[in-house]
Amino acid sequence: MHSSERFIAVIASGRGGVRKTCPLRGLRSNVEIRLRFPDGVVFLSLGPDADIETLIHVVSKIVKNTGDHKPGKKIHSAPHLQEAVELARVWFRARRCLFLVDDLWDANGIDGNVLYILSEIMDDGSRLVFSTRDDVLAKEAETNIPFEAKEPRGREARQVLQAGLEETVILDKKSEDALNDILRVCGGVLLRLGAAAAGVREYTRLVTGPHEDALSRYNNDLKNSQTSLVRQEVLQYGPVRNVVDASLHVLQKRWDHEQHEWCAMSIREMHLSLCILKKQQVAPLLMLQRLWDIKKADTNRVVEVMKTLNDVGVVELQYRSDLEKNFPQLKVHDDILDILVCDADDSGSRHLHIWRLLGNYCPLELNEENVEEEVEEKSAQNNIQKRSKLGWLCC
């Protein structure tokens, strides 16, 4: 990578699901880090679908997030990345910030040279940290911090999984065997372990009897889950598919037990509908309301679905703070999104989710309470419509 006093690249590389993103988020909330970078710690997600246009939007957003809203519109409409960077440099010239960029790829015109252009935004005291799974970028970096899976049956992996029992128990042989089977499927990958632990936790709330029985029930779901993958490009995600299927299975049991008659879609269908997202894209509440065909007055029920899916680790529930309010949004891990796209394509349901979303879009009356949400909605709507016109989603 280009060496510069202003630009220090620290790459957290590793395969999907080993939680490279978590340390970056930890830096964002670390008190010492915030003291060292008093003018702002900015966290941004890109992903393999990002392109130069995305980066221009990112530059506009980081200016806004650090306190200067005025030039944001001008930067956003800049025709070239270099022009956007030059406009942003005026704001950041005397500010010491930490830029955290998650999931960076050498694709769609983004490469080491583009990163060097981005670094021109920064003051001498600012730093850029980014994570990647891209071998090209990883080899070019001055510093490479590898993140690997945990030992499949090691102490840390067991602790993560047993946390789903919500209490310390002594396992009998049946439960111990079940735990070892689940650990084998998870393979030490934290994404799988977290989802499996959440699925076990759901069973502790559903079953009567000892909590350790939840391990056996969840293990049975794992064994019964679909293991044959149709598409070659997602073969590597087989264990993730098994864990996701098992976790959704127990979640559907809870959902059916609670009798959510107000929703026509099953919890699996709502999860599958997230196949329309791009990698690293977040889905705001109002977009999900339209995607899931839930009445406008029932935003609390949309949040309920979001929290329910988050409970078993198949999505990540985030909150975007703006104007002293928190707006809920969902994000799907890239590995899980690959599976959703594959399943939706194979079932022929992908275009149905797209057109339901587009059909439910209509202008909202702007007021002080939803103006910020509406901005995000328009961005999401434009993104979906643009991709639909290009035929990326409707085939």
Secondary structure, 3 states (H helix, E strand, C coil): CCCECCECEEEEECCCCCCCHHHHHHHHHCHHHHHHCCCCEEEEECCCCCCHHHHHHHHHHHHHHCCCCCCHHHHHCCCCHHHHHHHHHHHHCCCCCEEEEEEECCCCCCCHHHHHHHHCCCCCCCEEEEEECCHHHHHHCCEEEECCCCCCCCHHHHHHHHHHHCCCCCCCHHHHHHHHHHHHHHCCCHHHHHHHHHHHHHHHHHCCCCCCHHHHHHHHHHHHCCCCCCCHHHHHHHHHHHHHHHHHHHHHHHHHHHCCCCCCCCHHHHHHHHHHCCCCCEEEHHHHHHHCCCCCCCHHHHHHHHHHHHHCCCCEEEEEEECCEEEEEEECCHHHHHHHHHHHHHHCCHHHHHHHHHHHCCCCCCCCCCHHHHHHHHHHHHHHHHHHHCCCCCC
